[in-house]
Amino acid sequence: MSEMTKYARVSRVEDFFKVLLTKYGVSENIFVSRLPVTIKSSWNDMVLIDVGKGVNRNAYRSFSVNIFLYGRPIGSLQQKNVKVIDAMEQKLLTAITECHDNHYHPVTSWSDSDYDTTRNFHYNVLNFQVLVND
């Protein structure tokens, strides 16, 4: 698309978040677009980065990004591992707060939580609106 810029591409927004989350140690298991089919039993946490389409706002582009923070349940009652998910969420929010990138400007929009019955993991999801300029 001719309106695409050097930085306002889905793959570059995905990479921006993957690098940022890796730098802040949010998880060792960070995935983009979809989680793997097989989840190793040694994994207690995982992150999924899901970037939606960009919208042209003339002077900049805007992307909606969902970050899913997954934590393996604990105990025979499969309780939410709040400690693990909260630690990941704190690192993510610190990364966003301390982010001073010249091209990507993420702003926290909303958050929610749920249970993924397919993977048997609880998760919190945080949504960010990302403004991208060149």
C-alpha positions as CSV (number, residue, x, y, z in Angstrom):
1,M,0.0,0.0,0.0
2,S,1.4,3.4,-0.9
3,E,0.2,4.9,2.4
4,M,2.5,2.5,4.3
5,T,5.6,4.0,5.8
6,K,8.9,2.6,6.8
7,Y,7.8,2.0,10.4
8,A,4.0,1.6,10.1
9,R,3.9,-2.0,9.0
10,V,2.3,-4.8,11.1
11,S,5.5,-6.8,11.1
12,R,7.5,-3.9,12.4
13,V,5.1,-3.1,15.1
14,E,5.2,-6.8,16.1
15,D,9.0,-6.7,16.1
16,F,9.0,-3.5,18.2
17,F,6.9,-5.2,20.9
18,K,8.8,-8.5,20.8
19,V,12.1,-6.7,21.2
20,L,10.7,-4.5,24.0
21,L,9.2,-7.4,25.9
22,T,12.4,-9.5,25.6
23,K,14.5,-6.6,26.8
24,Y,12.4,-6.2,29.9
25,G,12.3,-10.0,30.6
26,V,8.5,-10.3,30.5
27,S,8.8,-14.0,29.4
28,E,11.2,-16.4,27.8
29,N,8.3,-17.6,25.6
30,I,7.2,-14.7,23.4
31,F,5.1,-15.5,20.3
32,V,3.7,-13.3,17.6
33,S,0.2,-13.8,16.0
34,R,-0.5,-17.2,17.4
35,L,0.7,-19.6,20.2
36,P,2.5,-22.8,19.2
37,V,0.4,-25.9,18.9
38,T,2.5,-27.7,21.5
39,I,3.2,-26.1,24.8
40,K,6.1,-27.5,26.8
41,S,5.3,-28.7,30.3
42,S,8.3,-26.7,31.6
43,W,6.7,-23.4,30.5
44,N,5.0,-21.6,33.4
45,D,4.3,-18.5,31.4
46,M,4.0,-17.3,27.8
47,V,3.2,-14.1,25.9
48,L,1.2,-13.6,22.7
49,I,1.6,-10.4,20.7
50,D,-1.4,-9.7,18.5
51,V,-1.3,-6.6,16.2
52,G,-4.4,-5.5,14.5
53,K,-4.6,-3.5,11.2
54,G,-3.2,0.0,11.0
55,V,-5.4,3.0,10.5
56,N,-4.1,6.0,8.6
57,R,-4.6,9.2,10.6
58,N,-2.9,11.4,8.0
59,A,0.1,12.6,10.2
60,Y,0.6,9.2,11.7
61,R,-0.8,5.6,11.7
62,S,-2.5,3.9,14.6
63,F,-2.4,0.2,15.5
64,S,-4.3,-1.7,18.2
65,V,-2.1,-4.2,19.9
66,N,-3.3,-6.9,22.3
67,I,-0.6,-8.5,24.6
68,F,-1.8,-11.7,26.2
69,L,0.1,-12.7,29.4
70,Y,-0.4,-16.5,30.1
71,G,0.3,-18.2,33.4
72,R,0.1,-21.9,34.1
73,P,-2.5,-22.7,36.8
74,I,-1.4,-23.9,40.2
75,G,-2.6,-26.8,42.3
76,S,-5.1,-29.5,41.7
77,L,-7.9,-26.8,41.6
78,Q,-6.2,-25.1,38.7
79,Q,-6.1,-21.7,40.5
80,K,-5.0,-18.7,38.6
81,N,-1.3,-18.1,39.1
82,V,-1.7,-14.4,40.0
83,K,1.9,-14.1,41.2
84,V,3.4,-15.1,37.8
85,I,0.9,-13.1,35.7
86,D,1.2,-10.0,37.9
87,A,5.0,-10.1,37.7
88,M,4.7,-10.2,33.9
89,E,2.2,-7.4,33.8
90,Q,4.4,-5.2,36.0
91,K,7.4,-5.8,33.6
92,L,5.2,-5.0,30.6
93,L,3.8,-1.8,32.1
94,T,7.4,-0.8,33.1
95,A,8.5,-1.4,29.6
96,I,5.7,0.8,28.2
97,T,6.3,3.5,30.7
98,E,10.0,3.6,30.1
99,C,9.7,3.4,26.3
100,H,11.0,6.4,24.6
101,D,11.1,5.4,20.9
102,N,11.2,7.9,18.2
103,H,8.7,6.1,16.0
104,Y,6.4,4.0,18.3
105,H,4.3,5.5,21.1
106,P,2.2,2.9,22.9
107,V,-0.6,4.0,25.3
108,T,-2.4,1.6,27.5
109,S,-6.1,1.4,26.5
110,W,-7.8,-1.4,28.5
111,S,-7.2,-4.8,30.2
112,D,-9.1,-7.9,30.9
113,S,-8.6,-11.5,32.1
114,D,-9.9,-15.0,31.2
115,Y,-9.1,-18.7,31.0
116,D,-8.0,-20.4,27.8
117,T,-9.6,-23.8,28.0
118,T,-7.8,-25.1,24.9
119,R,-4.4,-24.5,26.5
120,N,-5.4,-24.7,30.2
121,F,-3.8,-21.4,31.0
122,H,-5.2,-18.3,32.7
123,Y,-4.3,-15.0,31.0
124,N,-4.5,-11.3,31.3
125,V,-4.8,-9.3,28.1
126,L,-3.7,-5.7,27.8
127,N,-4.6,-3.5,24.9
128,F,-2.4,-0.7,23.6
129,Q,-3.0,1.9,21.0
130,V,0.3,2.5,19.2
131,L,0.9,5.7,17.3
132,V,3.5,5.3,14.6
133,N,5.3,8.2,12.9
134,D,8.3,8.4,10.6
